Amino acid sequence: MLKRLLGKAPIDVWVIKQVDIDLLHLCGRATLEARPNRQAVLAALEEGRFAGAVKMATGGVVLNARLFQALVPVEQLELLPEDQARWRGRDWSLSQVPQRCWTFQGRLTAQPDPTFTYSGLISSEDIAGIRQRVAQSTPQHPGEVVFRPENANEAHPLVARQEDGPRDGMRPKAGREWRRDSD
């Protein structure tokens, strides 16, 4: 109550990770500390120059504001049915940004939920550039690869030629035998 009277109550905002032509990549709700005062923070938000801590409502993770493209006071963004929102006088489609993407510093892409647990769009990291660089730097294999056993170049004992066998006509016996060093 005292914070509200002094203008230091936290400010509830919607966190937007990325703004596309007609799509908002929405992380969820968060709160901002009202320092030095509430009016100064609201003015910084309006001008898009807020710098500071953003405490996410889901999980309570505290992140830096520079990770996000826009922080919008809750009163300025209206959620509509069917994954739509109204912000700055126009309607936008929404894509939900999972927590793993909150700190990602590249572009996001939106796609339908692959697990079918959510009916709308889910944002994910755009790895097309990485994939292209890897494809260019990866050497192409020279031809067909043939796998064979480790001892494939050795003669099989059942089909070995006679000259490959023992020279004195004796076959070694299993187990112990006397050495014939004296012969």
N, C-alpha and C positions, 0 to 999 in steps of 0.2 A: 504494500500500500504506500509506504514511504517512497519507494522508488518511482511509483507512478506519479506521485505528487511533485517530486523533484525532476521529473522528466528523464529518469534513468532506467525505465522499465525496458526489458529486452524487446527487440523488434522481430516479429514473425515475418518470414519471407519465404517465397518459392525460389528454389535453386534451379537455374537453367544452365545446363552444361554447354549446350550449343544451340544456336539459332540458325536454321536453314531457311530456304525460301518460303516454305509454308508449313514448317515442322519445328516444334520445340522439343528438344531432348531434355526432359524434366527429371531431375534427381529426386525431388520431394521437398518437404518443408524443413526449415531450419530457423534458428534464432541468432540474432546479432546483439552484441553488447552495445548499449547506447552510450558510447563515450566519444567525445566529451559530453554531448547531450543528445537527446532524441532528435531534435530538429537538425542538428549538424549531420547526423547519420542519414536521416531521410533525404536531405539535400544531396549528400554524396551518392546515395543510391539513385536518385533521379538523374544525376549527371553521369552516372556510370563510372565513378572514380572511387568507390568504397574500397578500402584496403584494411584487412583485419581478419579476425577469426570468425569462422562460420561453424556453428554447432548444429550438426544434423540432428533432426528429430528421431530418425531411425537409427538406433544404436548409439547415439550420443557422440559420434566421432567429430572431432574438431579439425577443420581443414582451413587452408588459406583461401581467401576470396579470389586470388589470382587464378585459381584452377577453374573458375566458372566464367561463363560469358555474361551472365546477367543474374542479379539478385533482385527480385521483385517483391515489394511489400504485398502481403496476402490480400489486401483490399484491392489491389490493382490488377490482379489476375483472377478471372472467373472460370472455374471448371464447368464445362458443359457435358451433356451426355455423349456417349459414343466416342470417347477419347478425343474430345475437342476442348479448346480453351479460348477465351476471349481476352486479348491483351492489346493495349495500344490501339483500340478501336477496330480491331479486325479479328477474325477467327483463325485459329491455328489447329493443326493436328498435333497430337501428343505421342511421344515415344518415351517409354519408361527406361531410365538409365539405371542398370544394376550397380550395386555398391562397388564391384571390382573396377568399374569404369570411372568412378568419381575422380580418381587421381591420374587417369590417363591424359596425356598432354598432346594427343593427336586428334585427327578427325574421327567422328563417330558415324556409323551407318545404322539405318533402321531396317528391321526385318520382322516378319511375323514370328511369334514365339515358337521356337522349335519344339518345346515340350508340351505345347498346347494347354498350359495351365493358366495362361493369360490371353484374353481374346484380342488385345491390341498389339501395338508394335513394341519391340524391345530394341534398345540401342546396343551396339557392340563396336569394338575397335575396328577401324578400317585398316586392314593389313594388305591392301592391294599393292601399295608401293613397296612394302617389304617383300611380298611374294615376287614382284617383278625383279627387284634387285637380286634376290636369291636365284631366280631362274637364269639371270644373265651371268652370274658368277659361278654357277655350278657347272663343272665340266661334264660333257656328254660322254657316256660310256662308249668305248671303241667298237664294241660288237657284242656278240652273244657270250654270256658267262656260263661255263660248264662246271658243275660241282662234281667232284669225284672223291673217293676215299683217300685217306692220307697215304696209304701204301699201294696205290693203284699202279705205280710204275715197277713194283717188285713182281717177280715171277710167282705164280701160284704154286704151292708145293705139290699138288697133284698133277699138274701139267708141266712141271719143270723138265727141261731137257736133261739127258744123261750127263752131259759134260758139266752141268751145274751142280751135280751131286758130289758126294765125298769121293776123293781121288783114289783111295786105297781099297775100295770095294767094301769097306765096313760101314755099317750104319750105326750112328750113336744110339745107345740104349737110354731109356728113361731112368732116372735116378742116378745113383753114384756109380762111377766106374773108375778103374785105375788108369792113370796117365801112362803112356808108353814113351816116356822121354828117353829111356835107355836104348831103345831100338835104333 
